[in-house]
Amino acid sequence: MTRPPLPPPAVALLACPVCGAGLTAVDGEAALRCEGGHLFDRARQGQVSLLPPGHRPPSGDSAEMVADRVTFLDGGHYDGISTALADAVTAGEETRTLLDVGGGTGHHLARVLERLPGAVGVVLDSSRYAARRAARAHPRAMAVVADSWARWPVRDVVVDRVLVVFAPRNGAETARVLTRDGRLVVVTPAADHLAELIGPLGLLRVDPDKAARLAASLEPHLEPVSAVVHREQLELDHPAVATLVGMGPHARHLTPQRLASGLAGLPRPVRVTVAVEIASYRLPERRGDAPVQGPEVSISDRLSCEP
């Protein structure tokens, strides 16, 4: 398998996870190396792991979850979310560099890059299975295996837009990598997201206080700019519902037998509400020299990312 080419402006955003120095592609783009000599090989699928030595990230999506995600997203069911995300990203100042944190397969980043012909992007994700897909999501993007709760392998003040789509957010690291006029754009589920499936299938419910709690965790580092709600109705057949469930955290809580039993009781097709909030944040007007430590984020917030 031939590795996809690396976009040099995307590589230029990265930092060595050992010493923090910039990285360059070497050995015919088979590896990245910093000035200190630390070397990081690229996998044959194209992704590169930039985890510090001995560091193990939180468990990411499994191969089965990633396969379901690819099937569902390639079916176009969340194209409305991608479009609304791109609208928020392209509003305001020119955007040349993007970082998709917890970006999975790179599907949403690729749709945003289609709207930004001169931009490059990097997907950070803890799942090597997702990163394999993200490495080939778009010719102007690359994929990095990293822990979003540790220091990101990204240089200071180089990213115009940080994207977080159905994933936890790290306010301190976001503030560190954003340019002065940069923005964080976050997609979170509204209370009625997938409402028609929650009861019949026993899915996880969206905590009504979660959005406010996580927004508060950003306040020491970032301030809100705008928020819009995207809402639409989908008509899904039963296989599409199964992949929707399988691609997210619900898959960890449902047995195949429970899912099959719940699907059998649903109409054909199933009308499903998609409801998300897309919020933008910026750096405060006055930014201190020392990073501010935000509120502790609970383990449940780190692990529960609604699809």
C-alpha positions, 0 to 999 in steps of 0.5 A: 500500500502506497502512503498518501502524500503529506501536505507540507503546510499541515506537517508544519503545524506539528510539534515533536511530542518529546521536545516540542520542536517542529517536525519535517518529513524525511525518508520519502515521507515515510517518517517525521523527524524533529531537529532533536533527532526524534523520529516517528514512522508513518504507518503504511496506511499514512497516519503517524503516531505522535504519542510521547514514549510510554504514553497510552491514550484513552481507548478510541473507537474500535475497528467495528465502530469505525466501519459503522461510522464510515458506512453511515457518514458515506451514506450522506445522513449527516451531510446537513451537519457537515454543511452547517459546520462548514458555514460556521468555520468559514464565517469571519476571518480567512481560514488556512489551517484547521485542527480536527480534535477527536476527528475520527475518520476525517469525514467532517474535516474533508467536507470543510476543506472542500469549501476552503481551497487554500486550507490544510487540516490535521485530524487528531484521534486516539483510535488508530483505526479511525486515523487510518481512514482519516489519512486518506480523507482529503489530499490536503489533510493528514492524520495523527494518533494522539491523546486529546487530553494530553499536550497536543503535538501541535505548535503554539499559535498556528491554527485558525480553526479548531473543530470538535464534532461530538468529541470532548474538548480541551480548552487549555490546549485549544487556547495554546494552538489558536492564532490571535483571530482563531476560533474553536467550533464545537458541535454538540447534541441537543436534548432531542437529538435522536429522540425517536431512538432513545426509548425503543433502543435503550440509547444513552440520553443527552444530559440536559446540563452537559452543554452548560457544564462543558461550556463552563470548562472553556470559560477560563480559556475561551469566550463564546462568539455565537451559537446556532441550532441545526435541526432536520428529520431523517428517514432511515432504514433499519440497517442505517439505524444499526450503523448509527448505533454502532458507530457511537458510544451506544455500541458499548452499552447495547448487546447485539440481541438488545439492538436487534429486538429494539429494531424489530419494533421500529417502523420502516423507515424510521423518522429520526430527529437530528438536532445539534448546536454549533457554537463558536468560541474565541480567545479572550480580549486580554490573554495572560502569559500563564495558562489558566487551569479550567475545571476538572472534566469528569471521566464521563464527559471524556468518554461519552460523545453522542453521535 
